[in-house]
Amino acid sequence: MPRSAELPSERLAAEIRRKIGSAEWPSGEQIPSVTELATTHGVSRATVAKAVRVLVDEGLLVTRQGWGTFVV
């Protein structure tokens, strides 16, 4: 798929994937909230939620109800 045809959620998932495991987001680190990520990246909360869900499905993030989302 050409880069221009990539969905916003796919672009955001790729960007988050690059941060996972870095000094910024090491294993066990809580990532910013959906609202914070939406504001920072200029996308909707639904787009962030979709990107995070993909990364959870890939086993890179884990979501804990009431606590947040963490790097595995």
N, C-alpha and C positions, 0 to 999 in steps of 0.2 A: 504494500500500500504506500503510495507516495506520501511524503511527510506532510504536505498540505492537506491531504485527505484524512490524516490521523485525527481521531477524536480528542477533544480537550482532556477527557479523563485518561486516555492513553498517554498523552504527553505528560500529564501530571504524575501518573504512575511511574513513568520512566524517570522523571526528575526525582521523585521520592526514592525510587530504587537506587539511584546513584548516591543518595545521602545515607542510606542504610548501611551500617557497618563503618561509616567514616568517623572521624573524631567528633563531628557534630552530632551524629546519631549512633552511638555505639550500642551494642547488645544490652538490652534491659532499659534503655533510655525511653522515656515517654516522648512521643512526638507531639507537635502542636495540635490544638483542637481543630475540628472541622471548620469552625468559624474563622480561626486564625489563618489556617491554610487557604481558605477561600479568599480572604482579604489580601493576603500576601501575594497570591498568584492571580488575582483578578478573575476568579471563576465562581460559579455558584456552589453552594454547600452540597447540592446533589452531585455535582461533578466530583467534588472532593470525596464524598461518601462512596461513589462508584470506584474511584481510583484506590481508595483504602481497601474496599472490599476485594478488589483484584489481588492486592498485595497480601491480604489476610489469606485468601484462597491459595496463594503461592507459598504460604508458610513463612513469609518475611516479617509480618506484623501479627500481633495478637491484640484483640480488643477485649477489655474487661469492663463489663457493664458498671457504670458508676465511677470508674477509675480513669478510663482513657484508653489510648492505643499505644502499644509499646513495641519496640524493635525486639525480635526474637533473638 
